Amino acid sequence: MANPSSELSAAGLRRKGSLRVFAVYSILIILLYFALRNAPFAEIWNTLTKLKLWQIGSILLINAFVIVCMTARWWIIVRAENPSMPFLPMIRYRLSVFGLSYFTPGPQVGGEPLQIIYLQRNHGITFARATSTVIMDKLLEFLVNFVLIGVGVWAIVRVGLLSENGTRLTLSLIGLAVLLTLPLTYTILLNNGIHPLAKILNRQPFIQKKKKAARLIIVAEKMASLFCRRHIRAMFLAILVSFAAIAGIAFEYFMMVSFLGMNINAVQVFAALTAMQIAFLMPLPGGLGALEASQVFALGAFGQPASAAISLTLLMRARDILNGGIGLLLAGRGIAK
């Protein structure tokens, strides 16, 4: 005879699970609505229909290569301490993180806690160690992206988007140069056993050092420091695939420009690509508005019509909405389980 109390308990668990699924997907639907309510879907469709099928396939192929490289960077970092870590599930995790980051306000961040949850729940990696892998992943991502932005700023000045004279420009470039060196400086400090975040936290009188969040940051930073010293080969391999991802992004941008009939040289491509990267640093979902403005300004300076620049941004939006939409669906399934 069935135990009534166990049946009630099972029914309660099912009800709780259903409520969690409902809550997760409700939040994701609301998030998606606010992010896409102003998305120009009709214009995106018109832009896509002007392209040939092989051109769209080429763009998707290069984009898949970029996603694989970004995933490989994180996988290399995780696998250094966990050799049995599978690669294919991490592609799903990466898309979920992108979807959450793309549709939330902020400079392309926000989904990182999901990376930690996936590693902890699906692969038995401790919370602190999972956090340290995410720290290293973002650090190397910023390190390589900032190298690209550094080259791009040179290209921006070279092609005349900014005046090469003036004290204000000089000070701005000095400030930008300092900012670009922060990821490299932080990596060097970690490699030498210096823990800047831990030092900052320990010196703040208003932060309780025994709090879980503070302890987690301190322990994760120490683990990241150990990774830099113990797994130099893995770190350089992760940096290498990061540069491969950047090369893929640059080639994809060049392909889009070419497919839309724009004729600009390599330096101009880097300048316009850098304007795009800076736009994505704006605290807006997917750089909404800032991306369009950056491309109209940059490509307009190279003699390209505003309509061509808008077509380019619409093509980018189509790609990112596709990736982000798939990522949100995957994230919803993963969180709701």
Residue pairs with C-beta under 8 A, 6 or more apart in sequence:
20 336
21 336
24 332
24 335
24 336
25 332
25 336
28 328
28 331
28 332
31 103
31 104
31 328
32 103
32 325
32 328
34 285
35 102
35 103
35 104
35 285
35 286
35 288
36 103
36 321
38 288
39 317
39 321
40 314
40 317
43 310
43 314
44 314
44 315
44 317
44 318
44 321
47 311
47 314
47 315
47 318
48 56
48 315
48 318
50 311
51 259
51 315
55 255
55 259
58 255
59 252
59 255
59 256
59 259
59 315
59 319
60 319
62 248
62 251
62 252
62 255
63 248
63 252
63 319
63 323
65 248
66 245
66 248
66 249
66 252
67 91
67 94
67 95
67 98
67 323
68 91
69 241
69 242
69 244
69 245
69 248
70 94
70 141
70 242
70 245
71 87
71 90
71 91
71 93
71 94
72 87
72 238
72 241
73 137
73 140
73 141
73 238
73 241
73 242
73 245
74 90
74 94
74 115
74 133
74 134
74 137
75 85
75 87
75 90
76 234
76 237
76 238
76 241
77 133
77 136
77 137
77 140
77 227
77 234
77 235
77 238
78 85
78 90
78 119
78 125
78 133
79 85
79 234
80 227
80 230
80 231
80 234
81 129
81 133
81 227
81 231
82 123
82 125
85 123
89 118
89 122
92 330
92 334
93 114
93 115
93 118
93 334
95 323
95 326
95 327
95 330
96 111
96 114
96 118
96 327
96 328
96 330
96 331
96 334
97 111
97 112
97 114
97 115
97 327
97 331
98 111
98 323
98 324
98 327
99 111
99 323
99 324
99 325
99 326
99 327
99 328
99 329
99 330
99 331
100 110
100 111
100 114
100 327
100 328
100 331
101 108
101 109
101 110
101 111
101 112
102 108
102 285
102 286
102 320
102 323
102 324
102 327
103 285
103 286
103 324
103 328
104 110
104 111
104 285
105 283
105 284
105 285
106 283
107 280
107 281
107 282
107 283
108 280
108 281
109 138
111 331
112 134
112 138
114 331
114 334
114 335
115 130
115 133
115 134
115 137
116 127
116 130
116 131
116 134
117 334
117 335
118 334
119 125
119 129
119 130
119 133
120 126
120 127
120 130
125 133
127 216
128 216
128 219
128 220
128 223
129 220
129 223
131 216
131 217
131 220
131 223
132 219
132 220
132 221
132 223
132 224
132 227
135 220
135 221
135 224
136 224
136 227
136 228
136 235
136 238
139 183
139 186
139 187
139 224
140 187
140 235
140 238
140 239
140 242
141 242
142 183
143 183
143 184
143 187
143 239
143 242
144 239
144 242
144 243
144 245
144 246
145 246
145 277
146 179
146 180
146 182
146 183
146 184
147 180
147 246
148 246
148 250
148 273
148 274
148 277
149 180
149 274
149 277
149 278
150 177
150 180
151 270
151 274
152 270
152 271
152 273
152 274
152 275
152 277
153 173
153 176
153 274
155 267
155 268
155 270
155 271
155 274
156 162
156 271
156 274
156 275
157 164
157 173
158 267
158 271
159 267
159 268
159 271
159 301
159 302
160 301
161 271
161 275
161 297
161 298
161 301
162 169
163 169
186 196
187 228
189 195
189 196
190 221
190 224
190 225
190 228
191 225
191 228
191 229
193 225
193 229
194 225
195 218
195 221
195 222
195 225
196 221
197 217
197 218
197 221
198 217
198 218
198 221
198 222
201 207
201 209
201 214
201 217
201 218
202 209
207 214
208 214
209 215
209 218
227 234
227 235
228 235
249 273
250 269
250 270
250 273
253 269
253 272
253 273
253 276
254 269
256 312
256 315
256 316
257 264
257 269
257 272
257 312
260 308
260 311
260 312
260 315
261 308
262 299
262 304
262 308
262 312
264 272
264 299
264 302
264 304
268 302
271 298
272 295
272 298
272 299
272 302
275 294
275 295
275 297
275 298
276 291
276 294
276 295
276 316
278 294
279 287
279 290
279 291
279 293
279 294
279 295
280 286
280 287
280 290
280 291
281 287
282 290
284 290
286 317
286 320
286 324
291 313
291 316
291 317
292 309
292 310
292 313
295 309
295 310
295 312
295 313
296 306
296 309
296 310
298 309
299 308
299 309
299 312
300 306
300 309
